[in-house]
Every structure is written in C-alpha cells, then in structure tokens.
Amino acid sequence: MNAATHIIGGYVFAGTLCSFTDVNVFEKPEYIIACAVFSVLPDIDTTKSAVGKIFYPVSWLLYRKLGHRTITHSLLFLFFVWALLFSLLRFGIVVDANFVKIAVFATLGHFVFDLITVSGIPLLYPFFKNPCVMPGDVNLRFKSGEWKGEIVIFGICGLLCFTMQPLFAHGFWTSYNRQFATVRHVDRENKNTEYYVVCEYEYIMNAETRTGEAIVIDSKQSELTLFDRRNIFTLSTDDPQLKIIYTRPRISTIEKRFEEIHFYAIQYDSLQRILNGKLASGVIQSNVNFSYIENSVTYQTKLLNFDNRFDFRIYAEADTSRTTIRRNIARIEASIKQAQQRHKQEVARYDAHFNSIAALVDSLKSQNLSNYERNRMQRELIRLRNRTIEEPVYNPPTVQIAELAQLKQSLTENNLTFSGHLTVFTFGYDHSRSNPSVAINPINLNICYSGASLLASLNSSNPLY
C-alpha cells in the first residue's frame, strides 16, 4: 500500500486503540505528526517509499541486505520501536508517554494493513520467514499498488477518520457511556477516572425543561450530585417529580484534588472568609450556638457536620452588648481619624507657605526680571515673611486611644470562636473546553491556623475567579 493509505489507516487504527486509554491522536500537532511518521516507518526498507527516499542510505542498505518486508515488518521491529521510545521516555528525552502509545499503535497499524495484502508480511522474522496474511482466502485480500484497492481502503479509512472524531475526542469508554446517557453510566465514568467529569444533562421538573452542564461532585448508580459554578443540585432517578431525559459524561482535563484546611479558635469573620466561594465538606464546632439555614429552615447548634456545600453561610447569634461596643469603637476610630486628617492639612499649609517663600527667593536671583516684576515679587516676599504661621504639632488623643484599646479588649473576651476542619474541592481551568471551569485558589495543606495568621493567609490570596 502507498504512503497516503498507510497514513490515513494509521490514524484510524492508532486512534481507535488509543481511545481505550483516553488518548486523542488529534489532540496535539506532535501527536498527528508522530502517527503519520510511524505509520509509514516500516517501509524504510525500500528506496521506492517516501520515507525510504528521505532516509536513502538506510533504506538502500536494508533493501540490499534483507529486502523489502523483512525485519522492519516484524514483531521484533515493533519491539525495537517500543524499547527505544520507552528508553527515551525514561531518560526524559521524550516527555510524553502518550507519544509512545501513538507511535507503537501506528507502527502496528502499518502491519495490519500489510497483512490484508496478497503477499502479507513475515511477522516472526527472522525466526520464521513465512509471510502472515489475513484472511486466508487470497481472493479476499488486496494487491499492493493496485489503484482500485488503494482508493477503496483510503475512502473507507477517510470516512471512518471523519465520523469517529467523537470517539477520538472522548475516548472509548466515555463514548460508550455517552451513548447510553443514563445516571448509572455517568456514575461509572466518574468512579473510573482521576479527572473531574462534566455532565451534560436535560431533565423535566414541574413541567419545566432544564438543560446545561455541571461538574460531577458525587455519584451513585441512581443519583448524581452536580455543581454548575453557582449551585449544587441532585439528579435522582428515584425522584418521582423529576424526569431525566439524558445525562452524558465528558472527561475534563482537571484532576480531582482536595485541600484540607484545619483551624482552631478563629473569629467569625475569619471563618466566613474560608467558606466564601468554596465548595467544601467538613466539621465546624463553636463555643456558643450559631445558626445556619437548610431547606428554608433555621437551625441552631454548636457542632455541625456538613457535606458538599457551596458558599456555605453560618450566622452568629445576635448580641446587643457587643453591637454597642462595636458601634462605640467605630465612633472613636472615626474621631481619631478626623484629628489625624486635620493635622495633615495643617502640615500641608505650613509646607506650602515656606515653599512659596523659597520659590520667590529663587526667582529674584534671576537677572532677566524687569523692575516691575522684581518689585512685585519683593512685596509678595515681604508679605509672606510677615505672616506668622506656627509649625503644627500633633497631639495624639490619648484619652480616646486608651478608651479604644479598652473597648477592643472587652470585645475579644469571651468572643465566639470556631474550630474544625474542611475538605475543599479544588478546581482549575480546563483549557480544552470553551467554557472555563471554576477556579479556586489552593490553600496550603494541613496547616493549623489561629487568629491573625489565618487572616494574613487569606488576605494574601488572589480573587476567587
């Protein structure tokens, strides 16, 4: 067979086998080139082939010593290709393991297409030189170089290469599960991959049809827990009010990762910073009761164990005395800030006065001034020098500062604090899709935070989206 037929056939054969390992031969340019090169590489043993003309000294030597369709069309050559690429992978020269898979499968595809020719190939060369063929009936095999057979094979492979793009893109098992489009098959896909699964769904609820896609957070054979970047919801086949039309899985390029956050005796505001915009599960315990809302019902507790909550909100119990203290703290801080601003304004006026005097003195040194301009500047300079301006002195409001410190001390005593741990779902950006996935900045693992150190860590992090 000619090079074009081997190349298009290599894409179909290697693409199909690679789909079982979720490798798409059309995903990257280097994959496409590797598949094309290795699908014609065995023909390096003849100077008539395209690859033989490129590597003429090697092809001429192989053809003269061994002939066409000998050592380079054997399983020994296939093992040599695998061993060479695997060694390059181990030494870091080849950094992509998928490249090795594509190269081996493309070479094997060349063998398969030569097996269906009349002459066949000696797969067990040099141990056995007998040609291997399939099928056994010579009338059912193709003749190499016959243009009618080449056109038939090229046309079939070209059609398959075009129609099998969804298989190449999603992989065999994902395509298999997508065909059934059931909750059970999404669950199977989710449990058999280390990447997040995106579920395309359509269902009817309360006579309203809803479609979209969401990340699978948890799954069972009859139930899916989905996250659509805003809300968490459940699709269950056991729900009589819900009719699921389809649920189709799609593998993302985002690995399933979780961040563990441990905290001890932190303030209410710090806890809200942790939970803000996060999809998390965990345990929260406090020294006094706090409230949370679930299914439009308000609960009060000191210990809460929750699963799969997004942007979870808790509420501290109202305390009128603390509210008064906070109001007084805000009033005193505002008064101190106003005094500081007035001092800054006085300093600015003082500096501007003496800067004006210095500017006039510098201007009078110029020899290019007229008598009128010089007299005017001298009168202005005398006026400014006769003006009495005292240097501003800042006197801190010590009474207010002491009162502020006392109020803050009373506020921290017996304050509501929280301890516990959270498991946070960590998402990244999926570069292979048109829609971005949720981007949550990772927080350091297994670190126990308390008070100011936790606030400093959270304040230094980037925005959520």
RODO-2510 file (C-alpha; in nm, 4 decimals, decimal comma):
residues 465
     n   res          X          Y          Z
     1     m     0,0000     0,0000     0,0000
     2     n     0,1113     0,3542    -0,0658
     3     a     0,2050     0,6095     0,1990
     4     a    -0,1255     0,8020     0,1882
     5     t    -0,3275     0,4870     0,2580
     6     h    -0,0978     0,3849     0,5412
     7     i    -0,1205     0,7311     0,6975
     8     i    -0,4999     0,7598     0,6877
     9     g    -0,5266     0,3990     0,8013
    10     g    -0,2793     0,4681     1,0811
    11     y    -0,4980     0,7494     1,2115
    12     v    -0,7997     0,5163     1,2227
    13     f    -0,6168     0,2186     1,3728
    14     a    -0,3988     0,4073     1,6229
    15     g    -0,6811     0,6478     1,7069
    16     t    -0,9158     0,3595     1,7873
    17     l    -0,6666     0,1748     2,0089
    18     c    -0,5546     0,4958     2,1798
    19     s    -0,9171     0,5808     2,2564
    20     f    -0,9224     0,2873     2,5006
    21     t    -0,6613     0,4753     2,7071
    22     d    -0,8274     0,8190     2,6606
    23     v    -0,5574     0,9462     2,4236
    24     n    -0,6676     1,1545     2,1252
    25     v    -0,4281     1,1295     1,8303
    26     f    -0,5604     1,4637     1,7012
    27     e    -0,5208     1,6482     2,0313
    28     k    -0,1764     1,7954     1,9604
    29     p     0,0229     1,8653     1,6409
    30     e     0,3063     1,6412     1,7621
    31     y     0,0605     1,3530     1,8013
    32     i    -0,0634     1,3976     1,4436
    33     i     0,2920     1,4087     1,3084
    34     a     0,4023     1,1066     1,5153
    35     c     0,1090     0,8989     1,3940
    36     a     0,1831     0,9856     1,0303
    37     v     0,5578     0,9180     1,0593
    38     f     0,5359     0,5842     1,2397
    39     s     0,2514     0,4592     1,0197
    40     v     0,4930     0,4634     0,7222
    41     l     0,8169     0,3940     0,9125
    42     p     0,8285     0,0153     0,8377
    43     d     0,8629     0,0982     0,4669
    44     i     1,2079     0,2432     0,5364
    45     d     1,3435    -0,0856     0,3970
    46     t     1,2749     0,0183     0,0348
    47     t     1,4053     0,3141    -0,1633
    48     k     1,0746     0,3426    -0,3517
    49     s     0,8761     0,4585    -0,0476
    50     a     0,8516     0,8202     0,0666
    51     v     1,0236     0,7506     0,3995
    52     g     1,2860     0,5434     0,2157
    53     k     1,3702     0,8360    -0,0083
    54     i     1,4129     1,0613     0,2928
    55     f     1,6475     0,8152     0,4650
    56     y     1,8048     0,6884     0,1433
    57     p     2,1332     0,5443     0,2824
    58     v     1,9481     0,3425     0,5462
    59     s     1,6747     0,2225     0,3068
    60     w     1,9288     0,1281     0,0374
    61     l     2,1326    -0,0748     0,2877
    62     l     1,8282    -0,2542     0,4326
    63     y     1,6890    -0,3351     0,0889
    64     r     2,0234    -0,4668    -0,0376
    65     k     2,0953    -0,6827     0,2681
    66     l     1,7479    -0,8050     0,3666
    67     g     1,4977    -0,6967     0,1037
    68     h     1,1549    -0,5366     0,1355
    69     r     0,9053    -0,6519     0,4013
    70     t     1,1511    -0,8363     0,6179
    71     i     1,2931    -0,7177     0,9513
    72     t     1,1080    -0,3807     0,9539
    73     h     0,7751    -0,5617     0,9121
    74     s     0,8235    -0,7989     1,2025
    75     l     0,7189    -0,8021     1,5668
    76     l     1,0887    -0,7713     1,6507
    77     f     1,0947    -0,4300     1,4839
    78     l     0,7787    -0,3315     1,6738
    79     f     0,9506    -0,4302     1,9991
    80     f     1,2568    -0,2283     1,8977
    81     v     1,0431     0,0828     1,8369
    82     w     0,8724     0,0430     2,1753
    83     a     1,2003    -0,0239     2,3610
    84     l     1,3739     0,2751     2,2010
    85     l     1,0931     0,5203     2,2756
    86     f     1,0422     0,3814     2,6257
    87     s     1,4136     0,4311     2,6977
    88     l     1,3958     0,7884     2,5686
    89     l     1,0942     0,8399     2,7937
    90     r     1,2780     0,7098     3,0992
    91     f     1,5754     0,9388     3,0331
    92     g     1,3480     1,2406     2,9833
    93     i     1,4291     1,2925     2,6149
    94     v     1,0697     1,2066     2,5277
    95     v     0,8498     1,3615     2,7969
    96     d     0,5056     1,2468     2,6827
    97     a     0,4013     0,8850     2,7445
    98     n     0,1104     0,9270     2,5017
    99     f     0,3637     0,9846     2,2239
   100     v     0,4981     0,6319     2,2823
   101     k     0,1485     0,4800     2,2663
   102     i     0,0682     0,6558     1,9403
   103     a     0,3997     0,5561     1,7813
   104     v     0,3626     0,1863     1,8721
   105     f    -0,0027     0,1656     1,7641
   106     a     0,0701     0,3489     1,4355
   107     t     0,3530     0,1034     1,3574
   108     l     0,1246    -0,1882     1,4417
   109     g    -0,1402    -0,0356     1,2134
   110     h     0,1075    -0,0492     0,9232
   111     f     0,1495    -0,4225     0,9869
   112     v    -0,2271    -0,4794     0,9932
   113     f    -0,2823    -0,3076     0,6581
   114     d     0,0049    -0,5023     0,5008
   115     l    -0,1404    -0,8278     0,6377
   116     i    -0,4513    -0,7880     0,4192
   117     t    -0,2409    -0,7713     0,1025
   118     v    -0,1724    -1,0705    -0,1193
   119     s     0,1946    -1,1093    -0,0226
   120     g     0,1474    -1,0457     0,3522
   121     i     0,4401    -0,9822     0,5908
   122     p     0,6732    -1,2085     0,7942
   123     l     0,5699    -1,1087     1,1481
   124     l     0,8021    -1,3658     1,3076
   125     y     1,1089    -1,2709     1,1014
   126     p     1,3997    -1,3623     1,1397
   127     f     1,2908    -1,6750     1,3285
   128     f     1,0315    -1,7713     1,0660
   129     k     1,0316    -1,6135     0,7219
   130     n     0,6886    -1,7366     0,6241
   131     p     0,4501    -1,4478     0,5461
   132     c     0,1447    -1,3920     0,7642
   133     v    -0,1794    -1,2931     0,5944
   134     m    -0,5451    -1,2330     0,6695
   135     p    -0,7880    -1,3523     0,5599
   136     g    -0,6690    -1,6884     0,4383
   137     d    -0,8515    -1,6650     0,1053
   138     v    -0,6208    -1,4881    -0,1400
   139     n    -0,9216    -1,3605    -0,3374
   140     l    -1,0327    -1,1539    -0,0371
   141     r    -0,7013    -0,9764     0,0040
   142     f    -0,5829    -0,6594    -0,1687
   143     k    -0,2997    -0,6362    -0,4154
   144     s    -0,0298    -0,3817    -0,3281
   145     g    -0,0091    -0,0919    -0,5719
   146     e    -0,3477    -0,1620    -0,7338
   147     w    -0,5161     0,1772    -0,7508
   148     k    -0,8729     0,0442    -0,7175
   149     g    -0,7967    -0,1306    -0,3897
   150     e    -0,5996     0,1690    -0,2656
   151     i    -0,8934     0,4012    -0,3397
   152     v    -1,1387     0,1694    -0,1600
   153     i    -0,9243     0,1429     0,1539
   154     f    -0,8383     0,5152     0,1511
   155     g    -1,2065     0,6081     0,1112
   156     i    -1,3220     0,3767     0,3907
   157     c    -1,0495     0,4938     0,6285
   158     g    -1,1078     0,8584     0,5382
   159     l    -1,4793     0,8235     0,6128
   160     l    -1,4051     0,6452     0,9420
   161     c    -1,1463     0,9052     1,0381
   162     f    -1,4086     1,1775     0,9930
   163     t    -1,7047     1,0045     1,1593
   164     m    -1,5024     0,8696     1,4543
   165     q    -1,3896     1,2112     1,5788
   166     p    -1,6217     1,1965     1,8857
   167     l    -1,4666     0,8595     1,9745
   168     f    -1,1150     1,0002     1,9444
   169     a    -1,2040     1,3126     2,1438
   170     h    -1,3881     1,1449     2,4321
   171     g    -1,2186     0,8057     2,4433
   172     f    -1,3802     0,4659     2,4009
   173     w    -1,5323     0,4194     2,7464
   174     t    -1,6569     0,7766     2,7706
   175     s    -1,8144     0,7440     2,4249
   176     y    -1,9659     0,4136     2,5367
   177     n    -2,1169     0,5734     2,8460
   178     r    -2,2330     0,8781     2,6497
   179     q    -2,4302     0,6575     2,4129
   180     f    -2,6400     0,5204     2,6990
   181     a    -2,6812     0,8702     2,8533
   182     t    -2,8002     0,7399     3,1912
   183     v    -2,7187     0,8294     3,5508
   184     r    -2,5658     0,4850     3,6017
   185     h    -2,3185     0,5346     3,3176
   186     v    -2,2199     0,8815     3,4421
   187     d    -2,1566     0,7245     3,7827
   188     r    -1,9423     0,4555     3,6198
   189     e    -1,7424     0,7186     3,4317
   190     n    -1,6944     0,9298     3,7444
   191     k    -1,5649     0,6388     3,9522
   192     n    -1,3194     0,5190     3,6877
   193     t    -1,1298     0,8416     3,6234
   194     e    -0,8947     1,0643     3,8193
   195     y    -1,0270     1,3734     3,6406
   196     y    -1,3435     1,5688     3,7061
   197     v    -1,6376     1,4590     3,4924
   198     v    -1,8592     1,7200     3,3286
   199     c    -2,2193     1,6023     3,2935
   200     e    -2,4385     1,7320     3,0124
   201     y    -2,7980     1,6997     3,1281
   202     e    -3,1592     1,7579     3,0364
   203     y    -3,4488     1,6956     3,2722
   204     i    -3,8085     1,7983     3,3320
   205     m    -3,9243     1,9244     3,6700
   206     n    -4,2541     2,0959     3,7452
   207     a    -4,3376     2,0994     3,3737
   208     e    -4,0180     2,2935     3,3030
   209     t    -3,7373     2,1560     3,0860
   210     r    -3,3857     2,2396     3,2008
   211     t    -3,0632     2,1769     3,0133
   212     g    -2,6996     2,2536     3,0830
   213     e    -2,3767     2,1034     3,2062
   214     a    -2,2223     2,0755     3,5504
   215     i    -1,9288     1,9166     3,7293
   216     v    -1,9993     1,5827     3,8979
   217     i    -1,9188     1,6210     4,2686
   218     d    -2,0520     1,2865     4,3879
   219     s    -2,2309     0,9999     4,2211
   220     k    -2,4251     0,6832     4,2866
   221     q    -2,5904     0,4404     4,0488
   222     s    -2,9214     0,6235     4,0837
   223     e    -2,8120     0,9724     4,1905
   224     l    -2,5759     1,2487     4,0772
   225     t    -2,4621     1,5482     4,2821
   226     l    -2,3762     1,8282     4,0391
   227     f    -2,2153     2,1716     4,0698
   228     d    -2,2864     2,4301     3,7981
   229     r    -2,0484     2,7001     3,9339
   230     r    -2,3367     2,8624     4,1213
   231     n    -2,5424     2,5947     4,2916
   232     i    -2,5261     2,2316     4,3983
   233     f    -2,8213     2,0157     4,2962
   234     t    -2,9096     1,6473     4,2727
   235     l    -3,0489     1,4401     3,9880
   236     s    -3,2033     1,1194     4,1155
   237     t    -3,3841     0,8502     3,9213
   238     d    -3,5858     0,7751     4,2360
   239     d    -3,7381     1,1230     4,2483
   240     p    -4,0986     1,0960     4,1204
   241     q    -4,1141     1,4709     4,0475
   242     l    -3,8081     1,4559     3,8237
   243     k    -3,7872     1,3083     3,4754
   244     i    -3,4319     1,2768     3,3434
   245     i    -3,4128     1,2933     2,9641
   246     y    -3,0374     1,2296     2,9415
   247     t    -2,7109     1,2671     3,1310
   248     r    -2,3936     1,2429     2,9220
   249     p    -2,0448     1,2379     3,0767
   250     r    -1,7416     1,4210     2,9411
   251     i    -1,3921     1,3940     3,0872
   252     s    -1,2268     1,7270     3,1685
   253     t    -0,8520     1,7875     3,1971
   254     i    -0,8818     1,8889     3,5645
   255     e    -0,7555     1,6385     3,8187
   256     k    -0,9659     1,5638     4,1238
   257     r    -0,7880     1,7362     4,4111
   258     f    -0,8926     1,8315     4,7610
   259     e    -0,7435     2,0807     5,0049
   260     e    -0,7511     2,0080     5,3781
   261     i    -0,7923     2,3175     5,5975
   262     h    -0,7594     2,2870     5,9758
   263     f    -0,8429     2,5823     6,2005
   264     y    -0,8576     2,6447     6,5734
   265     a    -1,0208     2,9238     6,7786
   266     i    -1,0700     3,1623     6,4866
   267     q    -1,3176     3,4512     6,4730
   268     y    -1,6475     3,4559     6,2888
   269     d    -1,5177     3,6824     6,0121
   270     s    -1,2202     3,4528     5,9527
   271     l    -1,4470     3,1503     5,9170
   272     q    -1,6651     3,3350     5,6676
   273     r    -1,3544     3,4166     5,4635
   274     i    -1,2682     3,0460     5,4473
   275     l    -1,6188     2,9412     5,3403
   276     n    -1,6713     3,2277     5,0964
   277     g    -1,6907     3,0971     4,7406
   278     k    -1,5700     2,7486     4,8355
   279     l    -1,7237     2,4095     4,7673
   280     a    -1,6493     2,2192     5,0850
   281     s    -1,7377     1,9484     5,3357
   282     g    -1,6272     1,9266     5,6951
   283     v    -1,6929     1,9773     6,0650
   284     i    -1,7357     2,3127     6,2453
   285     q    -1,7554     2,3489     6,6223
   286     s    -1,8000     2,6668     6,8271
   287     n    -1,8016     2,7661     7,1953
   288     v    -2,1573     2,9084     7,1762
   289     n    -2,4537     2,8477     6,9496
   290     f    -2,4542     2,9625     6,5889
   291     s    -2,7223     2,9385     6,3212
   292     y    -2,7405     2,8021     5,9673
   293     i    -3,0208     2,7606     5,7154
   294     e    -3,1075     2,4374     5,5361
   295     n    -3,4134     2,3870     5,3160
   296     s    -3,5523     2,7227     5,4343
   297     v    -3,5342     2,6090     5,7974
   298     t    -3,3061     2,7795     6,0524
   299     y    -3,1116     2,5538     6,2879
   300     q    -2,9012     2,6346     6,5943
   301     t    -2,6101     2,4203     6,7061
   302     k    -2,2577     2,4174     6,8452
   303     l    -2,1413     2,1267     6,6247
   304     l    -2,2118     2,0963     6,2525
   305     n    -2,1095     1,8166     6,0162
   306     f    -2,1924     1,9063     5,6533
   307     d    -2,1253     1,7685     5,3045
   308     n    -2,0894     1,9327     4,9647
   309     r    -2,1929     2,2902     5,0413
   310     f    -2,1063     2,5816     4,8163
   311     d    -2,0558     2,9279     4,9650
   312     f    -2,1940     2,7966     5,2943
   313     r    -2,3185     3,0665     5,5323
   314     i    -2,3413     3,0488     5,9072
   315     y    -2,4780     3,3187     6,1378
   316     a    -2,3523     3,4252     6,4791
   317     e    -2,6159     3,4813     6,7472
   318     a    -2,7108     3,8472     6,7944
   319     d    -2,5516     4,0148     7,0979
   320     t    -2,6764     4,3659     7,1730
   321     s    -2,3918     4,4455     7,4124
   322     r    -2,1323     4,3552     7,1536
   323     t    -2,3217     4,5564     6,8950
   324     t    -2,2968     4,8630     7,1219
   325     i    -1,9250     4,8060     7,1769
   326     r    -1,8616     4,7776     6,8035
   327     r    -2,0596     5,0992     6,7456
   328     n    -1,8521     5,2860     7,0057
   329     i    -1,5289     5,1504     6,8567
   330     a    -1,6319     5,2745     6,5130
   331     r    -1,7208     5,6191     6,6558
   332     i    -1,3866     5,6602     6,8370
   333     e    -1,1853     5,5360     6,5384
   334     a    -1,3644     5,7887     6,3154
   335     s    -1,2857     6,0725     6,5620
   336     i    -0,9168     5,9777     6,5784
   337     k    -0,9003     5,9578     6,2004
   338     q    -1,0543     6,3050     6,1641
   339     a    -0,7940     6,4507     6,4049
   340     q    -0,5156     6,2916     6,2021
   341     q    -0,6580     6,4303     5,8778
   342     r    -0,6805     6,7844     6,0259
   343     h    -0,3142     6,7607     6,1314
   344     k    -0,2147     6,6512     5,7809
   345     q    -0,3988     6,9517     5,6320
   346     e    -0,2192     7,1927     5,8709
   347     v     0,1176     7,0410     5,7820
   348     a     0,0365     7,0790     5,4127
   349     r    -0,0491     7,4508     5,4570
   350     y     0,2696     7,5074     5,6584
   351     d     0,4854     7,3406     5,3929
   352     a     0,3123     7,5312     5,1122
   353     h     0,3836     7,8672     5,2854
   354     f     0,7591     7,8107     5,3128
   355     n     0,7753     7,6543     4,9661
   356     s     0,6254     7,9757     4,8263
   357     i     0,8918     8,1861     5,0070
   358     a     1,1709     7,9641     4,8738
   359     a     1,0309     7,9866     4,5207
   360     l     1,0213     8,3696     4,5331
   361     v     1,3800     8,3873     4,6645
   362     d     1,4971     8,1663     4,3772
   363     s     1,3063     8,3767     4,1236
   364     l     1,4622     8,7038     4,2488
   365     k     1,8102     8,5660     4,1773
   366     s     1,7317     8,5757     3,8062
   367     q     1,8948     8,8615     3,6060
   368     n     1,6206     8,8645     3,3430
   369     l     1,3478     9,0206     3,5584
   370     s     1,2125     9,3668     3,4844
   371     n     1,1976     9,6278     3,7605
   372     y     0,8208     9,5917     3,7803
   373     e     0,8346     9,2121     3,8220
   374     r     1,1183     9,2387     4,0749
   375     n     0,9295     9,4974     4,2853
   376     r     0,6116     9,2859     4,2748
   377     m     0,7987     8,9733     4,3900
   378     q     0,9748     9,1636     4,6692
   379     r     0,6424     9,2987     4,8014
   380     e     0,4951     8,9455     4,7930
   381     l     0,8025     8,8088     4,9708
   382     i     0,7742     9,0719     5,2469
   383     r     0,4064     8,9917     5,2909
   384     l     0,4715     8,6183     5,3243
   385     r     0,7590     8,6687     5,5696
   386     n     0,5486     8,8990     5,7862
   387     r     0,2752     8,6395     5,8041
   388     t     0,3009     8,4403     6,1253
   389     i     0,2496     8,0620     6,0852
   390     e     0,3370     7,8282     6,3645
   391     e     0,4668     7,4810     6,2883
   392     p     0,1779     7,2345     6,3508
   393     v     0,2292     6,9858     6,6323
   394     y     0,0244     6,6693     6,6522
   395     n    -0,1106     6,5880     6,9970
   396     p    -0,2488     6,2317     6,9963
   397     p    -0,5880     6,1974     7,1684
   398     t    -0,4517     5,9746     7,4435
   399     v    -0,7835     5,9532     7,6237
   400     q    -0,9635     5,8288     7,3140
   401     i    -0,6819     5,5858     7,2270
   402     a    -0,6929     5,4376     7,5774
   403     e    -1,0717     5,4084     7,5603
   404     l    -1,0457     5,2401     7,2182
   405     a    -0,7959     4,9833     7,3482
   406     q    -1,0199     4,9071     7,6437
   407     l    -1,3231     4,8566     7,4211
   408     k    -1,1335     4,6225     7,1873
   409     q    -1,0089     4,4225     7,4848
   410     s    -1,3616     4,3802     7,6177
   411     l    -1,4813     4,2757     7,2711
   412     t    -1,2271     3,9918     7,2417
   413     e    -1,3050     3,8488     7,5836
   414     n    -1,5435     3,5510     7,5680
   415     n    -1,5831     3,6014     7,1944
   416     l    -1,7461     3,3494     6,9576
   417     t    -1,4723     3,1257     6,8151
   418     f    -1,4731     2,8321     6,5747
   419     s    -1,2588     2,5213     6,5363
   420     g    -1,2707     2,2292     6,2959
   421     h    -1,1521     2,1160     5,9560
   422     l    -1,2720     2,1454     5,5959
   423     t    -1,2175     1,9449     5,2799
   424     v    -1,2307     2,1875     4,9881
   425     f    -1,2823     2,0842     4,6265
   426     t    -1,0060     2,2406     4,4190
   427     f    -1,0792     2,3185     4,0573
   428     g    -0,8513     2,4624     3,7900
   429     y    -0,9002     2,5972     3,4427
   430     d    -0,9943     2,3472     3,1740
   431     h    -0,8026     2,4669     2,8657
   432     s    -0,9596     2,2035     2,6414
   433     r    -1,3142     2,3453     2,6700
   434     s    -1,4756     2,6644     2,5542
   435     n    -1,6298     2,7293     2,8959
   436     p    -1,3969     2,7904     3,1913
   437     s    -1,4360     2,5774     3,4976
   438     v    -1,4455     2,7291     3,8418
   439     a    -1,1018     2,8420     3,9535
   440     i    -1,0451     2,8156     4,3273
   441     n    -0,7069     2,9176     4,4558
   442     p    -0,5452     2,6384     4,6546
   443     i    -0,4797     2,6918     5,0245
   444     n    -0,1812     2,5327     5,1938
   445     l    -0,2450     2,1765     5,3022
   446     n    -0,2579     2,0531     5,6580
   447     i    -0,1848     2,3861     5,8253
   448     c    -0,3442     2,4713     6,1582
   449     y    -0,4455     2,8377     6,1551
   450     s    -0,5289     3,0549     6,4518
   451     g    -0,6345     3,4162     6,4604
   452     a    -0,4127     3,6647     6,2775
   453     s    -0,2083     3,4066     6,0861
   454     l    -0,5230     3,2769     5,9170
   455     l    -0,6381     3,6271     5,8266
   456     a    -0,2963     3,7104     5,6827
   457     s    -0,3013     3,3968     5,4690
   458     l    -0,6481     3,4647     5,3348
   459     n    -0,5823     3,8340     5,2692
   460     s    -0,2743     3,7447     5,0637
   461     s    -0,4629     3,5064     4,8338
   462     n    -0,5853     3,6018     4,4868
   463     p    -0,9516     3,6617     4,3984
   464     l    -1,1685     3,3570     4,3593
   465     y    -1,2454     3,3934     3,9890
***
